[in-house]
Amino acid sequence: MTKAVSLARSVSDTGLLLDGDLAAIAALSGTTGLLKKDSANTWSLDTSSYLTSITSTNVTTALGYTPENPANKAQANGYASLDGSGKVPASQLPSYVDDVLEYANASARPATGETGKLYLTLDNNKVYRWSGSTYVEIVASPSSTDSVTEGSTNLYYTNTRVDTRIGLTSINALSDVDTATSAPSNGQGLIWNSTTSQWVPGNVAANLTGSTTRTLTTITATSGQTTFTASGGYTVGYVDVYQNGIKLVGGGDDFTATNGTTVVLTQGANVGDTVEIVAYQLATVVSTAGAKAGGGIIVNRTTIDESYTFPSGHNGFSLGPVVINSGVVVSLPSNQRWVVI
């Protein structure tokens, strides 16, 4: 066991009764040193290495932590200090920790700003950044187009502008419209003149022949039934199918209709389902532009330049001669006639 003591005064044996260790300690010479007792219970005073054998490791081990050097407080590569509220002062924090600064107004901002910071003026809730020489306002995205100033090229839509524009634009400005050769009269419309390849004024109703018929076929399905026949047939591409009131999608999604007679469901119907087939029969529409006989003259083209399939249950005729272009096919279902006179 080692004890360190400082003997501040002399100890005399005269007239003083010392017992045991006290007598041995008192007999030591010297007043300052490291008091030691060896295994033989002999006391000695070491003055040659007084406390010099204690290292920093001994101290930190005894404390349980490494003390900071006060000289490093609030210094670079040192440690931060705390203010009176126990917080690190803003002067010791990096700029991004406090990059939004609030000021009562623009006048309260520092004369020279700092890049990387935002400056908020509370009197008008505007945000600025420092450009290096001046404060530049950061404009937020508008909440609606009402906040966007109209430019000189891309103008806003208004009903008045559209009405004015339409009023100033004549239909004659279109390259394929000719109303100058024959001025339109009340009730006329534009019809196509294949000779001049232009739209010209004319009586639309008197120049159209033909009609469109609509046929409804209602069928109560059997279990798993997929094929249903349209009464009177249909023109391919002009048929609607409903199952229990729900319109089905053609083209193979819900059904196919490609032969002019039947439609085929992709998935079999349930027993008792109501299947409705709405077929539209389109008669040929012929333009008689230039015929001035009040609709008493029926005309047809002398050249057939696209394939045509007669609707089921329909006959037809044409005034010849009629030329069918190469690759064009006119199809007739069985027991139907097309007569060229």
SEFI-697146 format. One record per residue (C-alpha): x, y, z; residue in one letter. Coordinates in steps of 0.25 Angstrom, whole numbers, plus 5000, padded with zeros to 4 digits. Layout:
XYZA ...
***
This chain:
500050005000M 500550144996T 500150275003K 500550414998A 500650515009V 501250655011S 501950665025L 501850815027A 502550815040R 503650745048S 503350635057V 504250615069S 504450495078D 504650575090T 503550565100G 502650505089L 502150365090L 501950305076L 501350175074D 501650075063G 501450135049D 501450275054L 502750265061A 503350205048A 502750315039I 503250425049A 504650365049A 504750385034L 505650505029S 505150605020G 503750685019T 503250665005T 503250534997G 502450404994L 502250325006L 502350175003K 502250045012K 502849925006D 502549775008S 503349775021A 502549885027N 503649985026T 503350125023W 504150215014S 503950355008L 504350364993D 504750504989T 505450464976S 504150434967S 503150514974Y 501850484967L 502550474953T 502150334951S 500750374950I 500350374934T 499150434927S 498650294925T 498650274940N 497750394941V 496750364930T 496650224935T 496350274948A 495350374943L 494650284933G 494750384922Y 495750474915T 495550624919P 495550734908E 496550834907N 495850974910P 496851034900A 496050964889N 494651014892K 494051084881A 495251074872Q 495451004859A 495650854860N 495250874875G 493950864881Y 492650954881A 492351034893S 490951054899L 490151184902D 489351214914G 488151134909S 489051014907G 489051024892K 490151044882V 490251184877P 489851214863A 491251264860S 491851124862Q 490851054853L 490951034838P 490151124829S 489251014824Y 488750994838V 488151134838D 487951164823D 486651234824V 486751364831L 485551454836E 485551604836Y 484451704839A 484551764825N 485551794814A 486251904821S 486551804833A 487351714824R 488851724825P 489451814814A 490251704808T 489651564808G 490251424807E 490051324796T 489351204800G 488351264809K 486951314808L 486451444813Y 484951454817L 484351594820T 483151574829L 482451704825D 482151644811N 482451494812N 483451504801K 484751424799V 486051474794Y 487451414791R 488751494790W 489251494776S 490651544780G 490251694778S 488851704781T 487551634787Y 486751564776V 485351524779E 484951374778I 483551374771V 482751254775A 481951174765S 480551234763P 479351164769S 478551184757S 478651244743T 478051374748D 479351404755S 480151394742V 480351514733T 479951494719E 481051504709G 480951564695S 481051434687T 480251334694N 478951404698L 477851354707Y 476651294702Y 475351384703T 473951364697N 474051504691T 475451474684R 474951354678V 473651414673D 474451534667T 475451444660R 474351354654I 473551484650G 474851534643L 475151404636T 474451374623S 474151224619I 474751274605N 476151274612A 476151124611L 476851074598S 475850964595D 474551054597V 474051134585D 472851224588T 473251334578A 472851254565T 471451224570S 471051314582A 470251234592P 468851254595S 467951244607N 467851104612G 468951044604Q 470150974609G 471550924603L 471650804595I 472850744588W 473150764574N 474050654569S 474250724556T 474950844562T 475350774575S 474650884583Q 473450904593W 472450994586V 471051044590P 469850954587G 468550894592N 469050774601V 467750704603A 467450704588A 468750644585N 468750524594L 468050394591T 467950274600G 467550244614S 467950174627T 467150074634T 467250014648R 466849874652T 466749824666L 466849674668T 466549624683T 466949484686I 466849404700T 468149324701A 468249184704T 469349134714S 470749154707G 470149214694Q 471149294686T 470649304672T 469449404670F 468749434656T 468349574653A 466949584647S 467149644633G 468749644634G 469649764636Y 470749844629T 472049804635V 472549904644G 471149964646Y 470549874658V 470449894673D 470249774682V 469649784696Y 469649674707Q 468649694718N 468649844715G 470249854715I 470849894702K 471949804698L 473249834691V 473449784677G 474749744670G 474849614677G 474949674691D 473449634695D 472949594681F 473249584666T 472349624655A 473049594641T 472049524632N 470849614632G 469949514637T 470349464651T 471049514663V 471949424672V 472149454687L 473549434692T 473049364705Q 471749284705G 470449344710A 469749304722N 468349234721V 467349344721G 468249454717D 467649564707T 468549584695V 468149704686E 468749724673I 468549864667V 468849864652A 469049984643Y 468749964628Q 469450074620L 468950104606A 469950164596T 469950324597V 470150384584V 470550534581S 469750594569T 470550724570A 470250804557G 468950734554A 467850834554K 466550754552A 466050764566G 466450624571G 465850564559G 467150504553I 467850394560I 469350384556V 470450284560N 471950294557R 472450214545T 473650164552T 473650074565I 474950094572D 474750024585E 474249894589S 472849884593Y 471949774600T 470449774598F 469649774611P 468949644614S 467549644608G 467849764598H 467849774583N 468449884575G 468649944561F 469550044554S 469450114541L 470550074532G 471550064527P 472250044540V 473750014541V 474249934553I 475649974556N 476749864557S 476749794571G 475349854574V 474349744578V 472849764578V 472249644587S 470849594587L 470249494597P 469449384591S 468149404585N 468349554583Q 468549634570R 469349754565W 468849804551V 469649894542V 468649954532I 
***
